[in-house]
Amino acid sequence: MLINIIVWLVIGAIAGWLASLVMKTNRKQGLLLDIVVGVVGAFIGGFVLNLLGVGGGVTGLNLTSLLTAFIGAVILLAILRVIRKG
């Protein structure tokens, strides 16, 4: 149970950080926000990839999980950017 939480935090931190670099929000958010964006992004990415029939999900500390969380984190940051500008 504890290891699962740690894996989610690690995947979230990496995916959130990478997404913040791609979306150019890295200077505006710190480690905690990177983790939150990455973890929420993992849910969004899993949902979107399942809708597309690709299947996706965070299943552990692997490249597929990281990619799923990264895609979702980029989607989340894009949505937040639109909301903030609107």
N, C-alpha and C positions, 0 to 999 in steps of 0.2 A: 504494500500500500504506500509506504513512504517513498519507495523507489519510483513508483508511478508519478507521484507528485513532483519529485526531483526531475524526472524525465520531461514532464510537461513544462516545468520552469526553464529547463535548459533549451528545449526546442522553442519555447516561446521567446526567450531572450535572443536566441540566434535569429529566428525568423523575423521578429520585430525589429531587430537592429538592421538586418539586411533590407527589409521593406522600407525602413526609415531612410536608408541610404539611397535607395531607388527613387523614393518619393520626395527626397530632399527635405525631410523633416528632422534629420538627425540632430541638428543643433538645438531644436526646440524641445526635445524629449530626452529623458534620461533612461537609466537602466530599468527602473520600475515601470515606466510607461512602455518601454520596449517589450518587457515581459507581458504586460497586459495586452498590448496590441497583438503580440504573437500568439498568445493563448486564445484570445477571442478570434483571431484570424484562423487558427486551427479549426475552430468550429465552423466558421464561414467557409473556409476552403473545403472542408469535408462535405458540407452541405452542397456547395456549388458543383464540386466534382462528381458527387453522387447524382445530381440532377442531370449532368452531362453524360452520365453513363460510364464515366471513367473509373468510378470507384475511388475513393480517397478517404483517408482518415489517418489519424495519428495512432500508430500501432506500436510505437516504441522509439528508441533512439536510432533512427535510420534516415536515409536520404529521402525516401518517399514521404515520411512524416514531416520532414523539414520543408520539402517542396510544397506539400499541402498547406502547412501553416504559413509559409511565405506568400503563396498565392492569395490566401484569405486575408493576410495582413495588408497586402498591397490593395486589395479591394476595400478593406476597412478604411485605410488612410485616404483612398480616393473619395470614398463616400463622405468622410469627415471634411475633406477639402471642399467639396461641393457645398456641404451644409454651412461651413464657416463663411464662404464667399457669398452665399445666397442670403 
